[in-house]
Amino acid sequence: MNTVLRPAGLNERRCISRDVLGVYGTLVMCARYYQHGDVPLRDLINKALRSCIIEHPVLRTIILDAESEKPKLAQQTALNLNNHVLYLELNDTHGDGTHTLQALLEHAHNEPLDSWHLRPAWRLYVVPVPSVASVETTTQFHLAFTYSHALADGFSGMLFHRTFLEALNSSADNAFDNKPDFDCSSDMDSLLPPLENAAVLPISWSFLLRPLVGELLPSLLVRALGLSSEKSSNLWTGAQERPKLPPNSQLLHTAVRHRLIPNMSLERALAACRSHQARLTGLLAVTVARALSAALQARGIVQSEYRATLPIDLRRHIPEAQNSMANYASATYGTVTVVQEQQQILTDRDWRMAQKLTKALTTASRTLADQPVALLKYLSNFRDWTLRQVSKPAEGSFEVSNAGAFDYTVPPTGAGWTLQDMVFSQSANALGDPFNVNVASTKGGPLAIVLTWWPGMLGVEDEEKLMDEVCDGLEEKLASL
């Protein structure tokens, strides 16, 4: 029997509507785990996973009445881990792990989560990495934690891997068995409250006015009042119309491109950011815009403005949520102007834009006032609103979602499990920007950058080549710092 915990919150309802309509898939946080010696992998993973499920109530939470306007969150009392853990074999044709990760992300994003009322909306993909015969025996595997945004945000994926790594390294003291059937009825911890109950989100009239009149008033009157939000003709927003949705609320497809920026390049980029009073996210937005502009110009498309969506984590304002999985995300926005020139290195103008974006991020993350997520309280029907948004062309150019660096003190070499190569990714978003730039790293390791998009959203015939060129340009500009 399941116990209803509370009604779904506003941001949770927004994401649930996306899930039900198939217009957004999942978040994925992936890492490579490593230990010397040969260990029984399946038993160890089941045992560690039980610790994660006990520590994070989200992993025991199901969604009731998901297709209604009043969904509820309930606690599941028993799980079968076989419904959540899948083992894959993926061949690495490149020899550096890049192909394996890209194939894993494509698989994870395009296999929908379903039956939200029967089992929690998350899944683990495990890809064992074969040992090389000429070296010491090791146990390695990629672990992709795939989950619905309805219950958890990007930082939640980092928290999951931290708990999982801690559980692996304390497995000898772990009292759990390794059986797939798991009775968790004795661990009925409450979920955190929804964001609007966990924090006060004040909205000023000036912040509210523009989106409200845009929804309620005729476009001629909006323009007459000087409140028009029509986009600039110089702003690139991908295809003029979004592609047609798959029939019967099937999940839309997500295309993926993955690159690893070497730690040496990352450290130089971070040092350059410090010297220019900028943060990495601001720098990435500028370099992506420049790389995209060059790739488009090669196709005869000349645009000078690129609007970036920049998600932020509001946990700093909610002390009890610092180490808890939840959906406490919001966002801010900024525009990058690109001068059409062939210069490869970043200019003073570029750095000023990176500083401006950094200031916008810092300002938005330091306050609960005028957060876009707070506007959800003015929606009466989330399903209808979602369908209206899907029918509109994009308003921005791309999203830069930086999950941050995974920093965890691991046991000395040879004494336990370590975690490497953290990778963050999110599905294509039929309501959002043409493509997403997803970023994560591990301390001392490379910077993983994943580009995801809905095929047909970029407005060019050779979309995969375009995204490859954006990745190439991004790598080149970061390497030149």
C-alpha positions as a Python dict, from the first residue, in 0.01 Angstrom:
ca = {
    (1, 'M'): (0, 0, 0),
    (2, 'N'): (127, 349, -88),
    (3, 'T'): (104, 649, 144),
    (4, 'V'): (16, 988, -9),
    (5, 'L'): (267, 1245, 113),
    (6, 'R'): (146, 1574, -36),
    (7, 'P'): (13, 1739, -351),
    (8, 'A'): (272, 1803, -620),
    (9, 'G'): (418, 2154, -610),
    (10, 'L'): (395, 2407, -891),
    (11, 'N'): (731, 2337, -1054),
    (12, 'E'): (673, 1964, -1003),
    (13, 'R'): (337, 1996, -1181),
    (14, 'R'): (502, 2179, -1469),
    (15, 'C'): (752, 1895, -1513),
    (16, 'I'): (489, 1624, -1465),
    (17, 'S'): (285, 1776, -1749),
    (18, 'R'): (592, 1765, -1972),
    (19, 'D'): (652, 1401, -1882),
    (20, 'V'): (292, 1296, -1950),
    (21, 'L'): (285, 1474, -2286),
    (22, 'G'): (626, 1332, -2388),
    (23, 'V'): (774, 1676, -2460),
    (24, 'Y'): (1070, 1632, -2224),
    (25, 'G'): (1252, 1319, -2114),
    (26, 'T'): (1504, 1292, -1834),
    (27, 'L'): (1810, 1428, -1662),
    (28, 'V'): (2116, 1203, -1666),
    (29, 'M'): (2417, 1221, -1434),
    (30, 'C'): (2682, 971, -1533),
    (31, 'A'): (3022, 880, -1388),
    (32, 'R'): (3288, 612, -1421),
    (33, 'Y'): (3361, 409, -1108),
    (34, 'Y'): (3695, 239, -1054),
    (35, 'Q'): (3855, -1, -805),
    (36, 'H'): (4157, -230, -809),
    (37, 'G'): (4076, -600, -804),
    (38, 'D'): (3783, -808, -923),
    (39, 'V'): (3456, -769, -727),
    (40, 'P'): (3100, -907, -773),
    (41, 'L'): (2953, -603, -942),
    (42, 'R'): (2578, -675, -939),
    (43, 'D'): (2564, -764, -570),
    (44, 'L'): (2768, -458, -477),
    (45, 'I'): (2551, -222, -683),
    (46, 'N'): (2227, -356, -532),
    (47, 'K'): (2365, -316, -183),
    (48, 'A'): (2488, 41, -240),
    (49, 'L'): (2165, 137, -413),
    (50, 'R'): (1963, 43, -107),
    (51, 'S'): (2160, 301, 93),
    (52, 'C'): (2072, 567, -164),
    (53, 'I'): (1703, 479, -154),
    (54, 'I'): (1695, 504, 226),
    (55, 'E'): (1882, 837, 234),
    (56, 'H'): (1685, 1008, -44),
    (57, 'P'): (1303, 981, -17),
    (58, 'V'): (1267, 1099, -379),
    (59, 'L'): (1388, 756, -489),
    (60, 'R'): (1087, 598, -315),
    (61, 'T'): (834, 849, -448),
    (62, 'I'): (568, 775, -709),
    (63, 'I'): (330, 1014, -885),
    (64, 'L'): (-44, 951, -861),
    (65, 'D'): (-298, 1111, -1097),
    (66, 'A'): (-14, 1233, -1318),
    (67, 'E'): (-248, 1311, -1609),
    (68, 'S'): (-475, 1530, -1398),
    (69, 'E'): (-434, 1891, -1282),
    (70, 'K'): (-401, 1768, -923),
    (71, 'P'): (-116, 1512, -918),
    (72, 'K'): (-6, 1378, -581),
    (73, 'L'): (326, 1242, -456),
    (74, 'A'): (316, 916, -264),
    (75, 'Q'): (571, 696, -89),
    (76, 'Q'): (621, 346, -223),
    (77, 'T'): (674, 88, 48),
    (78, 'A'): (847, -178, -164),
    (79, 'L'): (1070, -171, -471),
    (80, 'N'): (1214, -431, -701),
    (81, 'L'): (1559, -312, -805),
    (82, 'N'): (1535, -516, -1124),
    (83, 'N'): (1282, -257, -1243),
    (84, 'H'): (1539, 19, -1199),
    (85, 'V'): (1883, -127, -1278),
    (86, 'L'): (1971, -218, -1637),
    (87, 'Y'): (2305, -356, -1759),
    (88, 'L'): (2423, -262, -2106),
    (89, 'E'): (2712, -363, -2329),
    (90, 'L'): (2837, -80, -2549),
    (91, 'N'): (3143, -110, -2771),
    (92, 'D'): (3391, 178, -2753),
    (93, 'T'): (3505, 216, -3113),
    (94, 'H'): (3710, 530, -3036),
    (95, 'G'): (3912, 379, -2753),
    (96, 'D'): (3881, 687, -2531),
    (97, 'G'): (3537, 631, -2382),
    (98, 'T'): (3377, 914, -2579),
    (99, 'H'): (3174, 688, -2806),
    (100, 'T'): (3059, 475, -2512),
    (101, 'L'): (2934, 778, -2321),
    (102, 'Q'): (2755, 926, -2619),
    (103, 'A'): (2584, 594, -2694),
    (104, 'L'): (2490, 557, -2327),
    (105, 'L'): (2341, 906, -2311),
    (106, 'E'): (2145, 854, -2632),
    (107, 'H'): (2007, 527, -2496),
    (108, 'A'): (1917, 676, -2158),
    (109, 'H'): (1744, 984, -2300),
    (110, 'N'): (1541, 795, -2559),
    (111, 'E'): (1408, 515, -2339),
    (112, 'P'): (1109, 672, -2163),
    (113, 'L'): (1025, 639, -1798),
    (114, 'D'): (663, 538, -1748),
    (115, 'S'): (414, 393, -1501),
    (116, 'W'): (483, 678, -1259),
    (117, 'H'): (200, 552, -1037),
    (118, 'L'): (361, 210, -998),
    (119, 'R'): (732, 283, -958),
    (120, 'P'): (953, 586, -892),
    (121, 'A'): (1062, 771, -1206),
    (122, 'W'): (1432, 687, -1217),
    (123, 'R'): (1661, 425, -1365),
    (124, 'L'): (2027, 320, -1344),
    (125, 'Y'): (2222, 211, -1650),
    (126, 'V'): (2538, 14, -1576),
    (127, 'V'): (2800, -35, -1848),
    (128, 'P'): (3090, -256, -1733),
    (129, 'V'): (3433, -154, -1865),
    (130, 'P'): (3645, -460, -1957),
    (131, 'S'): (3987, -486, -1793),
    (132, 'V'): (4295, -469, -2013),
    (133, 'A'): (4473, -804, -1998),
    (134, 'S'): (4823, -652, -1982),
    (135, 'V'): (4761, -447, -1668),
    (136, 'E'): (4649, -508, -1312),
    (137, 'T'): (4295, -639, -1273),
    (138, 'T'): (4041, -365, -1203),
    (139, 'T'): (3667, -335, -1178),
    (140, 'Q'): (3529, -41, -1371),
    (141, 'F'): (3185, 61, -1486),
    (142, 'H'): (2993, 362, -1614),
    (143, 'L'): (2687, 439, -1402),
    (144, 'A'): (2418, 662, -1552),
    (145, 'F'): (2155, 783, -1307),
    (146, 'T'): (1852, 876, -1518),
    (147, 'Y'): (1560, 1053, -1352),
    (148, 'S'): (1256, 1272, -1401),
    (149, 'H'): (1296, 1646, -1354),
    (150, 'A'): (956, 1641, -1184),
    (151, 'L'): (1116, 1529, -857),
    (152, 'A'): (1481, 1631, -882),
    (153, 'D'): (1711, 1888, -1043),
    (154, 'G'): (2063, 1876, -1183),
    (155, 'F'): (2240, 1908, -848),
    (156, 'S'): (2035, 1613, -722),
    (157, 'G'): (2230, 1392, -962),
    (158, 'M'): (2553, 1499, -794),
    (159, 'L'): (2401, 1413, -454),
    (160, 'F'): (2302, 1070, -577),
    (161, 'H'): (2653, 986, -693),
    (162, 'R'): (2803, 1113, -368),
    (163, 'T'): (2573, 886, -167),
    (164, 'F'): (2637, 593, -401),
    (165, 'L'): (3015, 635, -381),
    (166, 'E'): (3001, 657, -1),
    (167, 'A'): (2789, 341, 7),
    (168, 'L'): (3037, 154, -213),
    (169, 'N'): (3323, 248, 17),
    (170, 'S'): (3133, 144, 329),
    (171, 'S'): (2988, -175, 187),
    (172, 'A'): (3165, -386, 449),
    (173, 'D'): (2967, -205, 721),
    (174, 'N'): (2646, -199, 518),
    (175, 'A'): (2379, -417, 677),
    (176, 'F'): (2169, -440, 361),
    (177, 'D'): (2156, -760, 158),
    (178, 'N'): (2188, -769, -219),
    (179, 'K'): (1846, -908, -311),
    (180, 'P'): (1647, -710, -569),
    (181, 'D'): (1324, -707, -365),
    (182, 'F'): (1344, -422, -119),
    (183, 'D'): (1095, -349, 160),
    (184, 'C'): (1144, 15, 262),
    (185, 'S'): (819, 57, 457),
    (186, 'S'): (1007, 125, 780),
    (187, 'D'): (1187, 427, 630),
    (188, 'M'): (902, 663, 560),
    (189, 'D'): (1089, 993, 574),
    (190, 'S'): (892, 1293, 453),
    (191, 'L'): (973, 1464, 128),
    (192, 'L'): (1095, 1819, 135),
    (193, 'P'): (815, 2068, 70),
    (194, 'P'): (770, 2207, -281),
    (195, 'L'): (975, 2515, -361),
    (196, 'E'): (690, 2761, -307),
    (197, 'N'): (639, 2626, 47),
    (198, 'A'): (1009, 2592, 129),
    (199, 'A'): (1082, 2958, 50),
    (200, 'V'): (902, 3287, -4),
    (201, 'L'): (926, 3390, -370),
    (202, 'P'): (817, 3755, -396),
    (203, 'I'): (722, 3897, -736),
    (204, 'S'): (734, 4266, -823),
    (205, 'W'): (470, 4421, -1048),
    (206, 'S'): (729, 4514, -1309),
    (207, 'F'): (849, 4151, -1325),
    (208, 'L'): (495, 4016, -1347),
    (209, 'L'): (353, 4261, -1599),
    (210, 'R'): (527, 4158, -1921),
    (211, 'P'): (456, 3782, -1920),
    (212, 'L'): (107, 3836, -1785),
    (213, 'V'): (-7, 4081, -2052),
    (214, 'G'): (164, 3869, -2315),
    (215, 'E'): (-67, 3581, -2223),
    (216, 'L'): (-388, 3783, -2170),
    (217, 'L'): (-391, 4077, -2412),
    (218, 'P'): (-411, 4083, -2794),
    (219, 'S'): (-74, 4134, -2963),
    (220, 'L'): (-178, 4470, -3115),
    (221, 'L'): (-262, 4609, -2772),
    (222, 'V'): (60, 4471, -2624),
    (223, 'R'): (263, 4653, -2890),
    (224, 'A'): (61, 4972, -2838),
    (225, 'L'): (142, 4964, -2469),
    (226, 'G'): (511, 4922, -2541),
    (227, 'L'): (517, 4582, -2374),
    (228, 'S'): (588, 4373, -2680),
    (229, 'S'): (828, 4084, -2627),
    (230, 'E'): (878, 4024, -2999),
    (231, 'K'): (1225, 3896, -3066),
    (232, 'S'): (1489, 4092, -3249),
    (233, 'S'): (1545, 4009, -3615),
    (234, 'N'): (1911, 3960, -3527),
    (235, 'L'): (1835, 3691, -3265),
    (236, 'W'): (1897, 3329, -3366),
    (237, 'T'): (1628, 3092, -3237),
    (238, 'G'): (1674, 2788, -3460),
    (239, 'A'): (1390, 2668, -3682),
    (240, 'Q'): (1107, 2912, -3751),
    (241, 'E'): (862, 2645, -3631),
    (242, 'R'): (913, 2359, -3391),
    (243, 'P'): (900, 2008, -3541),
    (244, 'K'): (576, 1811, -3522),
    (245, 'L'): (537, 1621, -3195),
    (246, 'P'): (535, 1240, -3203),
    (247, 'P'): (182, 1093, -3198),
    (248, 'N'): (2, 973, -2884),
    (249, 'S'): (233, 1159, -2642),
    (250, 'Q'): (530, 941, -2732),
    (251, 'L'): (863, 1073, -2610),
    (252, 'L'): (1031, 1311, -2854),
    (253, 'H'): (1376, 1207, -2970),
    (254, 'T'): (1695, 1353, -2820),
    (255, 'A'): (2013, 1380, -3029),
    (256, 'V'): (2345, 1394, -2844),
    (257, 'R'): (2699, 1521, -2896),
    (258, 'H'): (2960, 1471, -2623),
    (259, 'R'): (3309, 1618, -2575),
    (260, 'L'): (3569, 1610, -2298),
    (261, 'I'): (3779, 1922, -2244),
    (262, 'P'): (4119, 1819, -2093),
    (263, 'N'): (4185, 1931, -1738),
    (264, 'M'): (4480, 2142, -1854),
    (265, 'S'): (4250, 2347, -2079),
    (266, 'L'): (3989, 2365, -1802),
    (267, 'E'): (4241, 2498, -1549),
    (268, 'R'): (4359, 2764, -1794),
    (269, 'A'): (3998, 2864, -1860),
    (270, 'L'): (3926, 2892, -1487),
    (271, 'A'): (4240, 3103, -1436),
    (272, 'A'): (4137, 3331, -1723),
    (273, 'C'): (3789, 3365, -1569),
    (274, 'R'): (3938, 3468, -1237),
    (275, 'S'): (4158, 3731, -1398),
    (276, 'H'): (3856, 3874, -1585),
    (277, 'Q'): (3609, 3857, -1291),
    (278, 'A'): (3394, 3604, -1473),
    (279, 'R'): (3262, 3256, -1402),
    (280, 'L'): (3294, 2950, -1622),
    (281, 'T'): (2924, 2946, -1712),
    (282, 'G'): (2946, 3301, -1847),
    (283, 'L'): (3257, 3214, -2046),
    (284, 'L'): (3092, 2904, -2191),
    (285, 'A'): (2786, 3101, -2302),
    (286, 'V'): (3009, 3344, -2490),
    (287, 'T'): (3228, 3075, -2651),
    (288, 'V'): (2923, 2868, -2753),
    (289, 'A'): (2768, 3177, -2913),
    (290, 'R'): (3086, 3251, -3106),
    (291, 'A'): (3127, 2890, -3220),
    (292, 'L'): (2761, 2873, -3323),
    (293, 'S'): (2782, 3204, -3508),
    (294, 'A'): (3082, 3085, -3709),
    (295, 'A'): (2913, 2755, -3795),
    (296, 'L'): (2595, 2932, -3906),
    (297, 'Q'): (2786, 3191, -4106),
    (298, 'A'): (2949, 2909, -4301),
    (299, 'R'): (2595, 2811, -4404),
    (300, 'G'): (2501, 3161, -4510),
    (301, 'I'): (2309, 3237, -4190),
    (302, 'V'): (2427, 3564, -4037),
    (303, 'Q'): (2289, 3645, -3691),
    (304, 'S'): (2450, 3862, -3426),
    (305, 'E'): (2246, 3793, -3111),
    (306, 'Y'): (2224, 3472, -2909),
    (307, 'R'): (2004, 3450, -2599),
    (308, 'A'): (2122, 3205, -2333),
    (309, 'T'): (1910, 3049, -2060),
    (310, 'L'): (2118, 3002, -1743),
    (311, 'P'): (1964, 2771, -1477),
    (312, 'I'): (2037, 2841, -1111),
    (313, 'D'): (2008, 2637, -791),
    (314, 'L'): (1807, 2799, -511),
    (315, 'R'): (1930, 2564, -235),
    (316, 'R'): (2149, 2835, -80),
    (317, 'H'): (1826, 2994, 46),
    (318, 'I'): (1687, 2668, 189),
    (319, 'P'): (1928, 2530, 452),
    (320, 'E'): (1744, 2201, 503),
    (321, 'A'): (1781, 2122, 133),
    (322, 'Q'): (2161, 2149, 108),
    (323, 'N'): (2210, 1771, 93),
    (324, 'S'): (1869, 1662, -29),
    (325, 'M'): (1739, 1567, -370),
    (326, 'A'): (1456, 1796, -484),
    (327, 'N'): (1347, 2021, -769),
    (328, 'Y'): (1464, 2363, -648),
    (329, 'A'): (1583, 2511, -978),
    (330, 'S'): (1510, 2844, -1143),
    (331, 'A'): (1684, 3039, -1421),
    (332, 'T'): (1801, 3372, -1550),
    (333, 'Y'): (1879, 3490, -1902),
    (334, 'G'): (2139, 3687, -2095),
    (335, 'T'): (2215, 3787, -2453),
    (336, 'V'): (2553, 3749, -2625),
    (337, 'T'): (2628, 3976, -2919),
    (338, 'V'): (2877, 3835, -3170),
    (339, 'V'): (3072, 4060, -3405),
    (340, 'Q'): (3112, 3887, -3740),
    (341, 'E'): (3487, 3851, -3762),
    (342, 'Q'): (3738, 3573, -3813),
    (343, 'Q'): (3947, 3635, -3501),
    (344, 'Q'): (3986, 3311, -3307),
    (345, 'I'): (4090, 3436, -2966),
    (346, 'L'): (3847, 3590, -2718),
    (347, 'T'): (3845, 3969, -2728),
    (348, 'D'): (3800, 4225, -2452),
    (349, 'R'): (3443, 4260, -2578),
    (350, 'D'): (3386, 3886, -2526),
    (351, 'W'): (3516, 3904, -2172),
    (352, 'R'): (3293, 4200, -2094),
    (353, 'M'): (2995, 3992, -2204),
    (354, 'A'): (3116, 3700, -1990),
    (355, 'Q'): (3138, 3942, -1696),
    (356, 'K'): (2785, 4069, -1766),
    (357, 'L'): (2645, 3715, -1773),
    (358, 'T'): (2835, 3632, -1456),
    (359, 'K'): (2683, 3934, -1283),
    (360, 'A'): (2335, 3829, -1396),
    (361, 'L'): (2392, 3479, -1261),
    (362, 'T'): (2529, 3605, -930),
    (363, 'T'): (2248, 3856, -882),
    (364, 'A'): (1975, 3605, -963),
    (365, 'S'): (2120, 3331, -740),
    (366, 'R'): (2148, 3564, -438),
    (367, 'T'): (1779, 3642, -416),
    (368, 'L'): (1442, 3470, -410),
    (369, 'A'): (1271, 3777, -555),
    (370, 'D'): (1147, 3782, -914),
    (371, 'Q'): (1239, 3424, -991),
    (372, 'P'): (1074, 3303, -1316),
    (373, 'V'): (966, 2981, -1144),
    (374, 'A'): (746, 3189, -910),
    (375, 'L'): (523, 3287, -1204),
    (376, 'L'): (386, 2932, -1213),
    (377, 'K'): (133, 3023, -943),
    (378, 'Y'): (-58, 3221, -1205),
    (379, 'L'): (-122, 2912, -1419),
    (380, 'S'): (-459, 2743, -1383),
    (381, 'N'): (-410, 2457, -1629),
    (382, 'F'): (-57, 2320, -1673),
    (383, 'R'): (-144, 2081, -1955),
    (384, 'D'): (-303, 2353, -2172),
    (385, 'W'): (-14, 2591, -2101),
    (386, 'T'): (240, 2324, -2196),
    (387, 'L'): (65, 2256, -2527),
    (388, 'R'): (49, 2629, -2603),
    (389, 'Q'): (422, 2667, -2539),
    (390, 'V'): (506, 2371, -2764),
    (391, 'S'): (314, 2534, -3048),
    (392, 'K'): (522, 2853, -3027),
    (393, 'P'): (868, 2902, -3183),
    (394, 'A'): (1164, 2922, -2947),
    (395, 'E'): (1237, 3254, -2779),
    (396, 'G'): (1604, 3185, -2701),
    (397, 'S'): (1911, 3031, -2862),
    (398, 'F'): (2050, 2776, -2618),
    (399, 'E'): (2067, 2682, -2252),
    (400, 'V'): (2390, 2646, -2055),
    (401, 'S'): (2327, 2420, -1756),
    (402, 'N'): (2636, 2382, -1538),
    (403, 'A'): (2594, 2113, -1272),
    (404, 'G'): (2933, 2203, -1124),
    (405, 'A'): (3234, 1999, -1018),
    (406, 'F'): (3208, 1679, -815),
    (407, 'D'): (3445, 1717, -522),
    (408, 'Y'): (3473, 1424, -285),
    (409, 'T'): (3763, 1299, -76),
    (410, 'V'): (3820, 942, -189),
    (411, 'P'): (4026, 673, -16),
    (412, 'P'): (4397, 643, -107),
    (413, 'T'): (4471, 470, -435),
    (414, 'G'): (4404, 100, -405),
    (415, 'A'): (4202, 135, -84),
    (416, 'G'): (3855, 174, -229),
    (417, 'W'): (3631, 303, -502),
    (418, 'T'): (3699, 627, -686),
    (419, 'L'): (3478, 824, -920),
    (420, 'Q'): (3594, 989, -1243),
    (421, 'D'): (3456, 1167, -1549),
    (422, 'M'): (3127, 1309, -1421),
    (423, 'V'): (2893, 1384, -1712),
    (424, 'F'): (2563, 1572, -1697),
    (425, 'S'): (2298, 1575, -1967),
    (426, 'Q'): (1933, 1662, -2013),
    (427, 'S'): (1684, 1563, -2279),
    (428, 'A'): (1568, 1780, -2563),
    (429, 'N'): (1297, 2020, -2447),
    (430, 'A'): (1003, 2087, -2678),
    (431, 'L'): (923, 2400, -2477),
    (432, 'G'): (1276, 2534, -2453),
    (433, 'D'): (1568, 2663, -2655),
    (434, 'P'): (1687, 2493, -2976),
    (435, 'F'): (1964, 2307, -2793),
    (436, 'N'): (2111, 2252, -2448),
    (437, 'V'): (2474, 2280, -2340),
    (438, 'N'): (2514, 2056, -2035),
    (439, 'V'): (2830, 2082, -1826),
    (440, 'A'): (2987, 1889, -1537),
    (441, 'S'): (3329, 1778, -1412),
    (442, 'T'): (3515, 1604, -1135),
    (443, 'K'): (3780, 1787, -936),
    (444, 'G'): (4111, 1744, -1115),
    (445, 'G'): (3945, 1583, -1417),
    (446, 'P'): (3822, 1695, -1759),
    (447, 'L'): (3522, 1914, -1827),
    (448, 'A'): (3241, 1714, -1987),
    (449, 'I'): (3022, 1905, -2231),
    (450, 'V'): (2710, 1745, -2377),
    (451, 'L'): (2498, 1909, -2645),
    (452, 'T'): (2141, 1780, -2676),
    (453, 'W'): (1862, 1883, -2911),
    (454, 'W'): (1533, 1780, -3070),
    (455, 'P'): (1606, 1689, -3435),
    (456, 'G'): (1448, 1946, -3664),
    (457, 'M'): (1483, 2226, -3409),
    (458, 'L'): (1804, 2383, -3539),
    (459, 'G'): (1676, 2508, -3874),
    (460, 'V'): (1953, 2358, -4090),
    (461, 'E'): (1967, 2039, -4294),
    (462, 'D'): (2294, 1911, -4148),
    (463, 'E'): (2215, 1944, -3777),
    (464, 'E'): (2463, 1682, -3654),
    (465, 'K'): (2745, 1845, -3848),
    (466, 'L'): (2643, 2185, -3712),
    (467, 'M'): (2663, 2056, -3354),
    (468, 'D'): (2999, 1891, -3427),
    (469, 'E'): (3129, 2226, -3551),
    (470, 'V'): (2999, 2403, -3241),
    (471, 'C'): (3182, 2146, -3027),
    (472, 'D'): (3500, 2191, -3234),
    (473, 'G'): (3483, 2569, -3203),
    (474, 'L'): (3421, 2548, -2831),
    (475, 'E'): (3720, 2318, -2782),
    (476, 'E'): (3944, 2543, -2992),
    (477, 'K'): (3850, 2860, -2806),
    (478, 'L'): (3896, 2704, -2462),
    (479, 'A'): (4231, 2557, -2571),
    (480, 'S'): (4349, 2900, -2689),
    (481, 'L'): (4310, 3064, -2347),
}
